[in-house]
């Protein structure tokens, strides 16, 4: 994942999108927006999303539905998600959200400083993870070599030394024989 991956902000209210974008702008990351769960899924599946800020309750496809789908698709299952709710967190929502592997559940309105701190940490951690995965893939390719490369010729192993050789003249065993 390139370092230019964007943070996708998803909410069905325009004023909330604007407030979240304003809070995150000082971080300098690329930001994108979506106003529905369907639109969010389309952007996530296109790639280049490094973090998702996702409203829980939206008409049609809810935030929880988006997370459920993302966790079933290999390319999106590790993208960190911060769920946002303006209705207060109840135990059922909290258990469901964390059971789906969301990184955090944040109440709206959010403290911009706290939100920036969480976003910076999760986004940067995800980028480091992706960079390490790329490095591991590159190293495996180097070790494995090209798939169409001929198998290297192996030299025959040296014959096993014969332990029944007579002792040398100057060895203590030879002197004991005489």
Number of C-alpha atoms within 10 A of each C-alpha: 16 12 15 12 17 20 22 23 23 27 27 16 13 12 10 16 20 13 14 21 17 11 17 20 13 9 11 7 15 15 16 16 21 20 18 22 26 16 14 23 18 11 16 21 13 11 13 16 23 27 26 26 23 29 28 25 20 17 11 10 16 18 27 21 15 19 25 15 12 20 16 10 11 8 13 19 16 17 21 22 27 24 24 24 20 13 10 13 14 8 9 8 15 16 12 12 22 13 9 16 18 20 17 17 21 20 15 13 12 16 11 14 11 12 16 18 12 14 21 16 11 21 23 14 14 18 19 14 14 17 15 12 13 14 12 12 12 12 12 11 12 10 9 10 11 9 8 6 8 8 7 6 6 6 6 6 6 6 6 6 7 6 6 6 7 8 11 10 9 8 9 10 12 12 11 7 6 5
